Amino acid sequence: MNTNKKPSELEQAYSPSTAARCYEQTVQLYASKSDQALSHYPNRQIAYGLAEDEYALLFEPASGRTKAVLVFIHGGYWQALSAFDTCFMAGPFLQHDWAYAALNYRLAPHATIGDMVQQCATAIVAIRRQHPGLPIVVAGSSAGAHLCAMMMHVDWHSLGCVPCPIRAGLLISGIYDLRPLVETYINAPLHLDLHSATGLSPGLQRARTPFPVTLCYGEYETWAFKQQSQTYCEFLLEQGVRAGCYQINDVDHFDILFEFDKPDSHLLSVTLASL
């Protein structure tokens, strides 16, 4: 990963809005579509900790025949958005008898990225208790994809959950080497230095509990986000982890998530087939 560029160049490369078309309207659609899903589909809040932001919103199929659980971890550069912004993806999974859990976690500067990794792992254990024995697939976009990848570096034994509860992962437009962020404005609330950024980069360390992953990114992404996915996929393959990476045409870093709701959605079919 090229970390020799000037901070100003890195800031542009790691600002996905510079390549997106109408990102502000897209993020507003996240919220409005999620409100509709929350009103339309029965759901409940699962607390996985004592803090008010330690919860997941769980949607379960009306059929009562749950096949698997999709846990989605939202993006927002570890400092924005919430589980309430990603409920709009529940419908397509419910229609295929999958449960859908939108995971919430504490944001920077009130939590470190290391804290968030631990929160996500704890949440997944709590969600598993709701549906013991069912396969869990994790998915996430942007910072959420990074947190999904970090689930391969969790000590699940310490959480009383052996083996790793995750069957597969879908990583959308993620960042897997955090070092380029250290000298950018993005790092202001994250407080990363080179040492901590390296330790929190799944693309720089062998997976402890690997699971198969699919990586993807939009056509209208900056070169940095495309390179991050391609490089991380190669790194996983070198370790013997089953991984694939592809581009989705005519979408950007933000509206790529609406692909789940299309009749011919490749994102949805890939996720459903991951079992």
C-alpha positions as CSV (number, residue, x, y, z in Angstrom):
1,M,0.0,0.0,0.0
2,N,1.4,3.4,-1.1
3,T,1.9,5.5,2.0
4,N,4.5,7.8,0.4
5,K,2.0,10.3,-1.0
6,K,1.5,13.8,0.4
7,P,-1.2,14.1,3.1
8,S,-3.3,16.2,0.7
9,E,-3.2,13.5,-2.0
10,L,-4.1,10.8,0.6
11,E,-7.0,12.9,1.9
12,Q,-8.5,13.2,-1.6
13,A,-7.9,9.5,-2.3
14,Y,-9.5,8.5,1.0
15,S,-12.5,10.9,0.7
16,P,-15.0,8.7,-1.1
17,S,-17.3,11.6,-1.7
18,T,-14.9,13.0,-4.2
19,A,-15.8,10.2,-6.7
20,A,-19.4,9.8,-5.6
21,R,-22.3,11.4,-7.5
22,C,-24.9,12.5,-4.9
23,Y,-23.5,11.1,-1.6
24,E,-25.5,13.5,0.7
25,Q,-28.8,12.5,-0.9
26,T,-27.8,8.8,-0.8
27,V,-27.0,9.0,2.9
28,Q,-30.4,10.7,3.5
29,L,-32.0,7.8,1.6
30,Y,-30.3,5.4,4.0
31,A,-32.3,7.0,6.8
32,S,-35.6,7.3,5.1
33,K,-35.6,3.8,3.6
34,S,-34.5,2.4,7.0
35,D,-37.4,4.2,8.7
36,Q,-39.7,2.4,6.2
37,A,-38.2,-0.9,7.0
38,L,-38.5,-0.4,10.7
39,S,-42.1,0.4,10.3
40,H,-42.9,-2.4,7.9
41,Y,-41.0,-5.4,9.4
42,P,-41.2,-6.6,13.0
43,N,-37.9,-6.1,14.8
44,R,-36.4,-6.0,18.3
45,Q,-33.4,-4.5,19.9
46,I,-30.7,-6.8,21.3
47,A,-28.4,-5.4,23.9
48,Y,-24.9,-6.8,23.9
49,G,-23.5,-4.5,26.6
50,L,-24.4,-2.0,29.2
51,A,-23.8,1.2,27.2
52,E,-26.8,2.7,25.4
53,D,-25.0,2.4,22.0
54,E,-24.2,-1.3,22.4
55,Y,-27.1,-2.9,20.6
56,A,-28.2,-4.6,17.4
57,L,-31.6,-4.3,15.6
58,L,-32.7,-7.8,14.8
59,F,-35.2,-8.6,12.0
60,E,-36.5,-12.2,11.8
61,P,-38.5,-13.8,8.9
62,A,-42.2,-14.1,9.5
63,S,-42.1,-17.7,8.3
64,G,-40.3,-18.7,11.5
65,R,-38.0,-20.9,9.4
66,T,-34.7,-18.9,9.7
67,K,-32.0,-20.3,7.5
68,A,-29.1,-18.0,8.5
69,V,-28.3,-14.6,10.0
70,L,-26.8,-11.7,8.1
71,V,-25.0,-9.3,10.5
72,F,-24.4,-5.9,8.9
73,I,-21.8,-3.5,10.3
74,H,-22.3,0.1,9.1
75,G,-19.7,2.5,7.7
76,G,-19.0,6.2,8.4
77,Y,-15.3,6.2,9.0
78,W,-15.7,4.8,12.5
79,Q,-17.2,8.3,13.5
80,A,-20.6,8.6,11.9
81,L,-23.9,6.8,11.1
82,S,-25.6,4.0,13.2
83,A,-27.5,0.8,12.9
84,F,-30.6,2.8,12.2
85,D,-29.1,3.8,8.8
86,T,-28.7,0.3,7.5
87,C,-32.1,-1.3,8.3
88,F,-33.2,-0.8,4.7
89,M,-31.3,-3.9,3.6
90,A,-33.4,-6.2,5.9
91,G,-36.2,-6.8,3.3
92,P,-34.3,-8.8,0.7
93,F,-32.9,-11.1,3.3
94,L,-36.2,-11.7,5.1
95,Q,-37.7,-12.7,1.8
96,H,-35.2,-15.5,1.6
97,D,-35.8,-16.6,5.2
98,W,-32.7,-15.0,6.6
99,A,-32.6,-13.0,9.8
100,Y,-31.0,-9.6,9.5
101,A,-29.1,-7.8,12.3
102,A,-28.0,-4.2,12.0
103,L,-25.1,-3.8,14.4
104,N,-24.5,-0.6,16.3
105,Y,-21.2,0.3,18.0
106,R,-19.7,3.3,19.8
107,L,-18.1,5.9,17.6
108,A,-14.9,7.9,17.7
109,P,-13.8,9.9,19.5
110,H,-15.7,8.2,22.4
111,A,-14.2,4.8,21.4
112,T,-11.0,3.6,19.8
113,I,-11.1,1.3,16.7
114,G,-9.8,-1.4,19.0
115,D,-12.9,-0.9,21.2
116,M,-15.1,-1.1,18.2
117,V,-13.6,-4.4,17.1
118,Q,-14.3,-5.9,20.6
119,Q,-17.8,-4.5,20.5
120,C,-18.6,-6.1,17.2
121,A,-17.3,-9.4,18.3
122,T,-19.3,-9.3,21.5
123,A,-22.4,-8.3,19.5
124,I,-22.0,-11.3,17.2
125,V,-21.8,-13.7,20.2
126,A,-25.0,-12.1,21.5
127,I,-26.7,-12.5,18.2
128,R,-25.6,-16.1,17.9
129,R,-27.3,-16.8,21.3
130,Q,-30.6,-15.6,19.7
131,H,-30.2,-18.2,16.9
132,P,-27.8,-20.9,18.2
133,G,-26.6,-23.3,15.5
134,L,-27.5,-21.2,12.5
135,P,-24.8,-19.9,10.2
136,I,-23.8,-16.3,10.5
137,V,-22.5,-14.2,7.6
138,V,-21.0,-10.8,8.3
139,A,-21.2,-7.9,5.9
140,G,-20.1,-4.3,6.1
141,S,-19.3,-1.3,4.0
142,S,-16.3,1.1,4.2
143,A,-15.3,1.2,7.9
144,G,-17.8,-1.6,8.5
145,A,-16.0,-3.8,6.0
146,H,-12.8,-3.2,8.0
147,L,-14.5,-4.2,11.2
148,C,-15.8,-7.3,9.5
149,A,-12.3,-8.2,8.3
150,M,-11.0,-7.7,11.9
151,M,-13.4,-10.5,13.0
152,M,-10.7,-12.8,11.6
153,H,-8.3,-11.5,14.3
154,V,-10.6,-12.0,17.3
155,D,-9.8,-14.3,20.2
156,W,-13.2,-16.0,20.2
157,H,-12.2,-18.4,22.9
158,S,-11.9,-15.5,25.3
159,L,-15.6,-14.7,24.5
160,G,-16.7,-18.2,25.2
161,C,-17.4,-18.8,21.6
162,V,-15.4,-21.6,19.9
163,P,-15.1,-22.1,17.1
164,C,-15.4,-18.8,15.3
165,P,-19.2,-18.3,14.8
166,I,-18.8,-16.7,11.3
167,R,-19.4,-18.7,8.2
168,A,-18.5,-16.1,5.6
169,G,-18.0,-12.4,5.0
170,L,-19.0,-9.8,2.4
171,L,-16.6,-6.8,2.5
172,I,-17.9,-3.7,0.5
173,S,-15.5,-0.8,-0.3
174,G,-13.4,-1.3,2.8
175,I,-10.1,-0.1,4.1
176,Y,-7.7,-2.9,5.3
177,D,-4.4,-1.0,5.7
178,L,-5.0,2.0,8.0
179,R,-1.6,3.5,7.7
180,P,-2.4,6.0,4.9
181,L,-5.0,7.6,7.2
182,V,-2.6,8.6,10.0
183,E,-1.5,11.9,8.5
184,T,-5.0,12.9,7.2
185,Y,-7.9,14.8,8.7
186,I,-9.8,11.5,8.9
187,N,-7.5,10.6,11.8
188,A,-8.5,13.6,14.0
189,P,-11.0,11.7,16.1
190,L,-9.4,8.3,15.6
191,H,-6.0,9.2,17.2
192,L,-4.1,6.6,15.3
193,D,-0.3,6.5,15.1
194,L,1.7,4.3,12.8
195,H,2.0,1.5,15.5
196,S,-1.7,1.4,16.3
197,A,-2.7,1.7,12.6
198,T,-0.5,-1.2,11.8
199,G,-1.9,-3.4,14.6
200,L,-5.5,-2.6,13.5
201,S,-4.9,-3.4,9.8
202,P,-6.2,-6.8,8.8
203,G,-4.3,-6.4,5.6
204,L,-1.0,-6.5,7.4
205,Q,-1.3,-9.6,9.6
206,R,-2.2,-13.2,9.1
207,A,-5.8,-14.1,9.9
208,R,-6.2,-15.9,13.2
209,T,-9.7,-17.4,12.5
210,P,-10.1,-17.1,8.7
211,F,-13.4,-17.5,6.9
212,P,-14.2,-17.2,3.2
213,V,-14.8,-13.6,2.0
214,T,-16.1,-11.8,-1.0
215,L,-14.7,-8.2,-1.6
216,C,-16.3,-5.7,-3.9
217,Y,-16.2,-2.0,-4.7
218,G,-18.1,0.4,-6.9
219,E,-17.0,1.6,-10.4
220,Y,-17.1,5.2,-9.1
221,E,-14.6,4.8,-6.2
222,T,-11.3,6.5,-5.8
223,W,-8.2,4.6,-6.7
224,A,-7.3,4.1,-3.1
225,F,-10.5,2.2,-2.2
226,K,-10.2,0.0,-5.3
227,Q,-6.5,-0.8,-4.5
228,Q,-7.3,-1.6,-0.8
229,S,-9.8,-4.3,-1.8
230,Q,-7.6,-5.7,-4.5
231,T,-4.5,-5.8,-2.3
232,Y,-6.3,-7.3,0.6
233,C,-7.8,-10.0,-1.6
234,E,-4.4,-11.0,-2.8
235,F,-3.1,-11.0,0.8
236,L,-5.8,-13.4,1.9
237,L,-5.3,-15.7,-1.1
238,E,-1.6,-15.9,-0.2
239,Q,-2.6,-17.2,3.2
240,G,-4.9,-19.9,1.7
241,V,-8.1,-18.0,2.6
242,R,-10.8,-18.4,0.0
243,A,-11.4,-14.9,-1.3
244,G,-12.6,-13.1,-4.4
245,C,-12.8,-9.5,-5.5
246,Y,-14.8,-7.7,-8.2
247,Q,-16.1,-4.3,-9.2
248,I,-19.8,-3.4,-9.4
249,N,-20.5,-1.1,-12.3
250,D,-22.4,2.1,-12.3
251,V,-22.4,2.6,-8.5
252,D,-20.3,4.6,-6.1
253,H,-19.0,4.2,-2.5
254,F,-22.5,5.0,-1.1
255,D,-25.2,3.9,-3.4
256,I,-23.6,0.5,-3.8
257,L,-25.7,-0.7,-0.9
258,F,-28.9,-0.2,-2.9
259,E,-27.7,-3.1,-5.0
260,F,-29.1,-5.5,-2.5
261,D,-32.7,-4.5,-3.3
262,K,-32.5,-5.0,-7.1
263,P,-34.3,-8.0,-8.6
264,D,-31.0,-9.3,-10.2
265,S,-28.8,-8.3,-7.3
266,H,-25.4,-10.0,-7.6
267,L,-24.5,-8.8,-4.1
268,L,-27.6,-10.6,-2.7
269,S,-27.0,-13.8,-4.7
270,V,-23.3,-13.9,-3.7
271,T,-24.3,-13.5,0.0
272,L,-27.0,-16.1,-0.1
273,A,-24.7,-18.5,-1.9
274,S,-21.9,-18.1,0.7
275,L,-23.4,-20.9,2.8
